[in-house]
Structure formats: C-alpha cells, structure tokens
Amino acid sequence: ALQALIYHDVPQDGSRLTLPSLRCLWLSEVNVLRADRVLQYSRSGTEDAYISDTQFLDVFSSRARCRSPIERLRIDMLYIDPALGRELFLTRLRSLVPIVEYEDVEDWQADRM
C-alpha cells in the first residue's frame, strides 16, 4: 500500500502534479529487505509484508521530484535487513525526508515472521 504514494513520471513542462498533500507519514511497522529477499518471501504469499530498500526510498524520492515531498516520517517499529546496513539505509532515508523519527529499529530476521 505504501507504494501507492509513488509517482513515476515527472512533468516535462514544469507544471506541478496534483498529489495528495501528504506532508507527514506515520507508519506502525515497516520491514525493509534487500530486493532479492523480497522476491524470495513474496513467493511464499506474504508480499504485502515486505518492501525492498529501493522501493521504500523511491516512495520519498519520487514525491520530492514532483515537488510534493514527505517532510516528516514517523515509524514505530522498523525492521531492516542486516545486509543493507542500518546506518547507511537511515542516512539515505534522511537525505530524502528532513525529519525521520522511529521508536525502535531492529535487524530483520526471517524466523520472526
């Protein structure tokens, strides 16, 4: 559902898109995995539970390109694939969203799901 916020085509004429005026986003739980792991787990019928790091960051970068950025992101529980590197991922996220808050961040583990 989070991917519904992505807009792929930036207007060439410089006009502003009509996007929902969403400036703040509060998510309860997010599972961010490497793309190959998302594919692996989507085959098990749970594709809605996971998002790849690229897809997650694309949500915010696409809105910024269309001049309708998310300005504040709050996540209660963030699970990050250890292969992504927690600090690297959070640094990339903060470069797209000025205010990023989270209650807790843990390494994602396959046996947790």
C-alpha positions in Angstrom: 0.0 0.0 0.0 2.9 2.3 0.7 3.9 2.1 -3.0 0.7 3.8 -3.9 2.4 7.1 -3.0 5.0 6.7 -5.8 4.6 8.9 -8.8 6.9 7.7 -11.7 6.5 10.5 -14.3 7.8 13.9 -13.6 6.0 16.6 -15.7 8.3 17.8 -18.5 6.6 21.2 -18.8 7.5 22.2 -15.2 3.8 22.1 -14.1 3.0 20.8 -10.6 1.3 17.5 -10.2 -1.9 17.2 -8.2 -0.8 14.8 -5.4 -2.3 14.3 -2.0 -1.0 17.0 0.3 0.7 14.5 2.5 3.5 16.1 4.5 3.6 13.7 7.4 3.5 10.0 7.3 3.2 7.8 10.4 3.8 4.0 9.9 3.3 1.4 12.6 5.7 -1.3 11.3 7.9 -1.5 8.3 10.0 -4.5 7.1 12.7 -3.3 4.7 14.6 -6.0 2.9 17.1 -6.4 0.1 15.3 -6.8 -3.2 16.2 -10.5 -3.7 14.8 -11.3 -0.2 11.5 -9.5 -1.1 11.2 -11.8 -4.1 12.1 -14.8 -2.1 9.4 -14.1 0.5 6.8 -12.9 -2.0 6.8 -16.4 -3.4 5.6 -17.6 0.0 2.4 -15.5 -0.4 3.4 -12.7 2.0 4.5 -10.0 -0.4 2.5 -7.3 1.3 4.5 -7.6 4.5 7.8 -6.6 2.9 9.2 -3.8 0.8 12.7 -3.5 -0.7 15.0 -0.7 0.3 14.9 0.6 -3.3 11.1 0.6 -3.3 10.9 2.3 0.1 13.3 5.1 -0.8 11.6 5.5 -4.2 8.4 6.5 -2.4 10.1 9.5 -1.0 12.4 10.4 -3.9 9.5 10.3 -6.4 7.4 12.7 -4.3 10.4 15.1 -3.9 11.0 15.0 -7.7 7.4 16.1 -8.2 7.7 18.9 -5.6 5.3 17.2 -3.2 7.8 15.8 -0.6 7.0 14.0 2.6 8.5 16.3 5.2 8.2 14.1 8.3 8.3 10.4 8.7 7.5 8.5 11.9 7.9 4.8 12.2 7.0 2.9 15.4 8.9 -0.3 14.6 11.4 -0.5 11.7 13.0 -3.9 10.8 15.9 -3.6 8.5 17.7 -6.4 6.7 21.2 -6.5 8.2 22.6 -6.9 4.7 21.5 -3.3 3.9 23.4 -1.7 6.7 21.3 0.1 9.3 23.1 3.4 9.4 23.6 3.6 5.6 19.9 3.0 5.0 18.9 5.6 7.6 21.3 8.1 6.2 19.8 7.6 2.7 16.3 8.0 4.1 17.2 11.2 5.9 18.6 12.7 2.7 15.1 12.4 1.3 12.9 13.2 4.3 14.1 16.1 6.5 12.6 14.7 9.7 12.8 10.9 10.3 11.7 9.6 13.7 11.4 6.0 14.9 10.6 4.3 18.1 12.8 1.3 17.6 15.0 -0.2 14.9 15.9 -3.9 14.9 17.6 -6.2 12.5 15.1 -8.1 10.4 15.1 -11.9 11.0 13.4 -14.4 8.8 12.3 -16.6 11.7 10.5 -13.6 13.3 7.7 -13.6 10.7 
